[in-house]
Amino acid sequence: MGKNLGMVDRSLRIIAGVVLIALVFVGPQTPWGWIGLVPLATALIGWCPAYRVLGIRTCPVAKTS
């Protein structure tokens, strides 16, 4: 399970996750905000299972010499 998320992707996921979780406490106070845990968790571990299935990789590939 190698990393497949780049820094920009991870940063955007953290922001989106925090905003969605904030919806639980402020704004419409809907429990749907807990879905923000998914992008937050994937950003923190740096790996997205959906990207794996789709063959997407935003993380720069390490060069082997």
N, CA and C of each residue as an Amber inpcrd file, in Angstrom:
protein
   195
   0.8480000  -1.1720000   0.0000000   0.0000000   0.0000000   0.0000000
   0.8950000   1.2360000   0.0000000   1.3570000   1.6360000  -1.1830000
   2.1730000   2.8300000  -1.2970000   1.3100000   4.0770000  -1.3900000
   1.9000000   5.2110000  -1.1450000   1.1550000   6.4660000  -1.2060000
   0.7930000   6.7830000  -2.6540000  -0.4200000   7.2960000  -2.8440000
  -0.8290000   7.6870000  -4.1880000  -1.4580000   9.0780000  -4.2020000
  -1.2850000   9.8460000  -3.1180000  -1.8080000  11.2070000  -3.0530000
  -0.6580000  12.1960000  -2.9430000  -0.6780000  13.2130000  -3.7950000
   0.3130000  14.2740000  -3.7370000  -0.0420000  15.2910000  -2.6680000
   0.8480000  16.2400000  -2.4360000   0.6480000  17.2240000  -1.3790000
  -0.5560000  18.1290000  -1.6310000  -0.7630000  18.5530000  -2.8600000
  -1.9060000  19.4230000  -3.1610000  -3.2080000  18.6660000  -2.9320000
  -3.2680000  17.4360000  -3.3970000  -4.4430000  16.5970000  -3.2170000
  -4.7180000  16.3620000  -1.7380000  -3.6840000  16.0800000  -0.9800000
  -3.8380000  15.8520000   0.4600000  -4.3280000  17.1080000   1.1590000
  -3.7890000  18.2540000   0.7840000  -4.2030000  19.5200000   1.4050000
  -5.6730000  19.8170000   1.1240000  -6.0950000  19.6100000  -0.1100000
  -7.4940000  19.8520000  -0.4600000  -8.4230000  18.8900000   0.2730000
  -7.9960000  17.6550000   0.4520000  -8.8060000  16.6810000   1.1780000
  -8.9220000  17.0510000   2.6570000  -7.8500000  17.5500000   3.2440000
  -7.9020000  17.9720000   4.6470000  -8.8820000  19.1220000   4.8100000
  -8.8010000  20.0970000   3.9160000  -9.7110000  21.2430000   3.9780000
 -11.1580000  20.7850000   3.8100000 -11.4120000  19.9480000   2.8100000
 -12.7750000  19.4620000   2.5640000 -13.2850000  18.6530000   3.7520000
 -12.4400000  17.8150000   4.3360000 -12.8400000  17.0040000   5.4720000
 -13.2020000  17.8430000   6.6820000 -12.3880000  18.8490000   6.9660000
 -12.6500000  19.7240000   8.1140000 -13.9320000  20.5210000   7.8960000
 -14.1350000  21.0170000   6.6870000 -15.3650000  21.7720000   6.3830000
 -16.5890000  20.8830000   6.5420000 -16.5380000  19.6700000   6.0330000
 -17.6800000  18.7600000   6.1540000 -17.9570000  18.3900000   7.6050000
 -16.9230000  18.1340000   8.3740000 -17.1190000  17.8050000   9.7870000
 -17.6760000  19.0070000  10.5380000 -17.2750000  20.2090000  10.1500000
 -17.7980000  21.4210000  10.7930000 -19.3050000  21.5490000  10.5900000
 -19.8340000  20.9810000   9.5060000 -21.2770000  21.0340000   9.2640000
 -22.0740000  20.2940000  10.3320000 -21.4290000  19.3930000  11.0490000
 -22.1130000  18.6680000  12.1230000 -22.3860000  19.6100000  13.2950000
 -21.4910000  20.5820000  13.5020000 -21.5760000  21.4460000  14.6720000
 -22.1480000  22.8290000  14.3790000 -21.9440000  23.3450000  13.1690000
 -22.4490000  24.6700000  12.7950000 -23.2130000  24.5530000  11.4860000
 -23.9140000  25.5930000  11.1230000 -24.6520000  25.5700000   9.8620000
 -25.8910000  24.7130000   9.9810000 -26.1350000  23.8260000   9.0180000
 -27.3600000  23.0250000   9.0510000 -27.3600000  21.9330000  10.1250000
 -26.2240000  21.6760000  10.7570000 -26.0740000  20.6620000  11.8030000
 -26.6460000  19.3090000  11.3750000 -26.2170000  18.8770000  10.2250000
 -26.6710000  17.6050000   9.6790000 -25.6460000  16.5070000   9.9550000
 -26.0860000  15.3010000  10.2480000 -25.1340000  14.2100000  10.4840000
 -24.3680000  13.8020000   9.2270000 -24.7920000  14.2450000   8.0590000
 -24.0720000  13.9460000   6.8220000 -22.6610000  14.5360000   6.8310000
 -22.3960000  15.4610000   7.7080000 -21.0670000  16.0540000   7.8000000
 -20.0050000  15.0590000   8.2200000 -20.4150000  13.9690000   8.8870000
 -19.4440000  12.9630000   9.3100000 -18.7850000  12.2630000   8.1310000
 -19.3450000  12.4010000   6.9450000 -18.7150000  11.8280000   5.7490000
 -17.3480000  12.4950000   5.5130000 -17.1190000  13.6340000   6.1460000
 -15.8350000  14.3270000   6.0530000 -14.6810000  13.5350000   6.6470000
 -14.9910000  12.5140000   7.4230000 -13.9250000  11.6660000   7.9680000
 -13.2050000  10.8930000   6.8730000 -13.9070000  10.5960000   5.7910000
 -13.2970000   9.8230000   4.6930000 -12.1740000  10.6110000   4.0180000
 -12.4300000  11.8440000   3.5050000 -11.3010000  12.5650000   2.8920000
 -10.2160000  12.9250000   3.8960000 -10.6010000  13.1650000   5.1470000
  -9.6080000  13.4820000   6.1710000  -8.7000000  12.2820000   6.4330000
  -9.2750000  11.1020000   6.5510000  -8.4790000   9.8970000   6.7990000
  -7.5740000   9.5700000   5.6150000  -8.1080000   9.6680000   4.3930000
  -7.2780000   9.3570000   3.2280000  -6.1380000  10.3580000   3.0830000
  -6.3900000  11.6020000   3.4480000  -5.3240000  12.6090000   3.3830000
  -4.2400000  12.3250000   4.4130000  -4.6340000  11.9230000   5.6040000
  -3.6530000  11.6800000   6.6570000  -2.7880000  10.4530000   6.3750000
  -3.3550000   9.4220000   5.7480000  -2.5350000   8.2400000   5.4410000
  -1.8760000   8.3440000   4.0690000  -2.3650000   9.2560000   3.2150000
  -1.7410000   9.4700000   1.9100000  -2.0960000   8.4340000   0.8650000
  -3.1430000   7.6770000   1.1020000  -3.5300000   6.6130000   0.1790000
  -5.0390000   6.6050000   0.0080000  -5.4960000   6.5320000  -1.2400000
  -6.9180000   6.5280000  -1.5460000  -7.2500000   5.2410000  -2.2980000
  -8.1580000   4.4160000  -1.7480000  -8.4980000   3.1670000  -2.4290000
  -9.1730000   3.3910000  -3.7840000  -9.9430000   4.4610000  -3.9200000
 -10.5940000   4.7500000  -5.2070000  -9.5460000   5.0850000  -6.2690000
  -8.5090000   5.8190000  -5.8900000  -7.4370000   6.1210000  -6.8290000
  -6.7400000   4.8330000  -7.2690000  -6.5860000   3.9080000  -6.3560000
  -5.9430000   2.6230000  -6.6690000  -6.7380000   1.8660000  -7.7310000
  -8.0510000   1.8170000  -7.5520000  -8.9130000   1.1040000  -8.4920000
  -8.8930000   1.7810000  -9.8620000  -8.9060000   3.1170000  -9.8690000
  -8.9500000   3.8690000 -11.1280000  -7.5710000   4.0660000 -11.7590000
  -6.5110000   3.6990000 -11.0550000  -5.1590000   3.8370000 -11.5930000
  -4.6460000   5.2640000 -11.5800000  -5.1620000   6.0830000 -10.6750000
  -4.7520000   7.4870000 -10.5710000  -3.6720000   7.5990000  -9.5090000
  -2.6960000   8.4550000  -9.7760000  -1.6220000   8.6930000  -8.8150000
  -1.2080000  10.1530000  -8.9160000  -1.4490000  10.9350000  -7.8610000
  -1.0530000  12.3400000  -7.8540000   0.2600000  12.5540000  -7.1220000
   0.7680000  11.4970000  -6.5180000   2.0450000  11.5500000  -5.8200000
   3.1640000  11.3940000  -6.8420000   4.2020000  12.2140000  -6.7450000
   5.2990000  12.0360000  -7.6870000   5.9740000  10.6730000  -7.5210000
   6.3030000  10.0560000  -8.6210000   6.9220000   8.7440000  -8.6160000
   8.4030000   8.9050000  -8.2960000   8.8790000   8.1000000  -7.3510000
  10.2970000   8.1470000  -7.0010000  11.1180000   7.5510000  -8.1280000
  12.1910000   8.2230000  -8.5000000  13.0590000   7.7360000  -9.5560000
  14.0040000   6.6880000  -8.9880000  14.1770000   5.6190000  -9.7170000
  15.1240000   4.5740000  -9.3020000  16.3610000   4.6910000 -10.1720000
  17.4990000   4.6360000  -9.5370000  18.7630000   4.7830000 -10.2680000
  19.3620000   3.4560000 -10.6180000
